[in-house]
Structures are given as structure tokens and as C-alpha cells.
Amino acid sequence: MCKNMPPIELAIQFHGHICPGLLMGVRAAEFAQKYLGVGQDYDEELLAVVETDACAVDAIQAILSCTFGKGNLIFKDYGKHVYTIASREQNKAVRIAQKYGALNGSEFERYRQLAAKDHLTDDEISEKEQLIGVLFEKIMTASFEELFDWREIPFEMPERARIHGSIRCDGCGEGVMEARAVHTDKGIFCSPCATE
């Protein structure tokens, strides 16, 4: 992925297509950068705590470079379009919450109906593409205040990610991160084997 791309292009390339959720993530990520006075993360200077596994998170990963692999993307499965972005260097964090109803309206509803279908007719494909253009305009030109609430919050930064060695699970024989292994009187297990 080319780091010199505009943020929206980074997000689309990473996500694979354009959709309203991705665009909301673009708006949230760009706002966080501006609010915190930061660019893309290089080595865990930024941390993102996301409370959903929806499309917007891909924009946050692509634009802010907060990822599971680097250990600076933390997922909390709350089903909320809420993103907390923190900067170690600025010692500051902002919590960004999508406003309830921000993506309401007939165009958004129709887009969701089409997106939920397994197979679209040619007319529906065309309609969906036209809707994306309309929704793109609505989301990208709306004031940030129309889409999100935000506030600076106190935030205790976790330690930087550590690299752990792997050990062999006595159940399945697969490698498991030492820090995640379950030690019992019957042996050392990965979490799935330990619960069997």
C-alpha cells in the first residue's frame, strides 16, 4: 500500500470498496489526526481503541496505521461506532462517537437493503453505485458535528506491544504464544484445547 496516497484512497485500497461505514471511518481518522496533531503511526506512537468491528475500523487502520499486528489497535466488542484515538507523544486522547441517527434517511436505508442482498440485478447494481455517489457527498460534506460527538478524555496508555515466544500445545500440537498459554496440571494448552 502506498503511504503517500490521500487518506480516502488508502482506506478504499485497504477495505476493497467504498461504502458509508468506511467513509465515516475516514472522517473519524482525519479528525483524530487534526485534533491530536499527528500523522500516521510508525511505531505505536498512536493507539486506537475501537468498539465495533464494522467498516470504519478499516479506515482507522489504513489512515492512522493502528493495527492488530503492531499491537496498537484494541478491539472491544461493544457494537458501538466509537473510536478512541490516543497519542503517546501528545499525551492526549480523543473519544469519537458516531451520533445516533447520523446515517438515517431514505438513501441510507435503500443502500443497506441493497448491501444485504446476496445477488443484485443489473439495475440494482447501477442503483447502488448511484447511491454511493449520493452518500459519499452527504458524508464527506457534512460538518463533523452533524456526524459525531467527541471529547478529550483521560487515557492511561498501555505498555508497548511485546514479542512473545511460542510453545507447543500439549493438546493439538500447534504453537501458542507463551503469554496466552494455559498452564494446568495436565500440561500446557492453547485456549481452545484448555476448554475442551
VOVEX-228393 format. One record per residue (C-alpha): residue in three letters; x, y, z. Coordinates in pm, whole numbers, plus 50000, padded with zeros to 5 digits. Layout:
<keses>
ALAXYZ
...
</keses>
This chain:
<keses>
MET500005000050000
CYS501395033949902
LYS501745055950211
ASN501675087950002
MET498095082949888
PRO495355106250008
PRO493695091850322
ILE490485082250145
GLU492425063049880
LEU494405044550148
ALA491145034550315
ILE489455023049991
GLN492505002949886
PHE492714986350227
HIS488974979350258
GLY488454968549897
HIS485454990649817
ILE483795022949915
CYS480795023050150
PRO479175046450405
GLY480815029450703
LEU484285033050552
LEU483625069950484
MET482615075150846
GLY485925059450947
VAL487775082850713
ARG486095112750877
ALA486875099751229
ALA490525091751148
GLU491155125250981
PHE489535143551271
ALA491705124651520
GLN494845133651326
LYS493925170351324
TYR492735171351686
LEU495825153551818
GLY498245170051576
VAL499595136751450
GLY500185118651124
GLN500285081651052
ASP501655059051324
TYR505105044451277
ASP505865025051593
GLU502965026451840
GLU503005064151892
LEU499255061851835
LEU496755037851984
ALA493205031551865
VAL490535015552081
VAL487585006051860
GLU484234994651992
THR482974978051674
ASP484274955051402
ALA482494974351126
CYS483874990150808
ALA485015022650972
VAL487755003751156
ASP489454995850825
ALA489745033250757
ILE491255038351100
GLN493785010651034
ALA494705023750690
ILE494865060950771
LEU496285060251123
SER498285028051077
CYS496965013451401
THR496854975751353
PHE496484943351545
GLY499914932351426
LYS501634962751577
GLY499604959451894
ASN498164994551877
LEU494624985051772
ILE492474973252060
PHE489044958551984
LYS486264959852239
ASP483204941552109
TYR480534966252223
GLY478794970651887
LYS479195008551910
HIS480595031551644
VAL483015046751894
TYR486735051851842
THR489245064052098
ILE492485075951944
ALA495395083452175
SER498825098552114
ARG501755088952334
GLU503735119352217
GLN500905144052282
ASN499795125752599
LYS496265131452482
ALA493265110552370
VAL490025118452192
ARG486885097052204
ILE484845099651884
ALA481275085951884
GLN479055084151579
LYS475835102651652
TYR472755080851676
GLY470855085251350
ALA473775101051163
LEU473285076350879
ASN469495077050873
GLY467445086650571
SER465905070250270
GLU469165068250072
PHE470995051450359
GLU468105027350416
ARG467975017850049
TYR471755013050042
ARG471524989450342
GLN468754969750169
LEU470864965549856
ALA474024957650053
ALA472194929850240
LYS471214911649920
ASP473304882049803
HIS472654888549435
LEU471814921349269
THR470194926648931
ASP471974949248683
ASP469514977048771
GLU470204972349141
ILE473964973349081
SER473525006048897
GLU471245019549170
LYS473765010049440
GLU476585027549254
GLN474475059049221
LEU473605057549589
ILE477285055349679
GLY477845088049497
VAL474975104649685
LEU476065090650021
PHE479695099849956
GLU478625135949904
LYS476425135950216
ILE479065120950446
MET482125139050315
THR480485173550304
ALA478555171750632
SER480055190750922
PHE481845168251166
GLU479355179351433
GLU476475165151228
LEU478065130651226
PHE479965126951553
ASP480255137151914
TRP483765139052057
ARG485585148152370
GLU489095146952504
ILE489365120252771
PRO491915109453030
PHE493645078552897
GLU496195055553052
MET498465042852778
PRO499185005752792
GLU502724993052760
ARG504014989552409
ALA503384955752248
ARG505834928152331
ILE507044899852114
HIS506504866352287
GLY507864832452201
SER505664802752116
ILE505384769552292
ARG503774737152179
CYS500244729652295
ASP500034695352459
GLY496544691152313
CYS496654699351942
GLY500404702351894
GLU500144737151746
GLY502244766351863
VAL500674790652109
MET502044824052229
GLU503674818452568
ALA501724847152723
ARG498414831552609
ALA499154795352701
VAL497084779152975
HIS499194760253228
THR497384731553402
ASP498384700553595
LYS497744680853273
GLY500084702053061
ILE500344734252864
PHE497444741952631
CYS496154767452388
SER492874783252497
PRO490614761252276
CYS492254728952398
ALA492164740752760
THR488384744952743
GLU487754710652588
</keses>
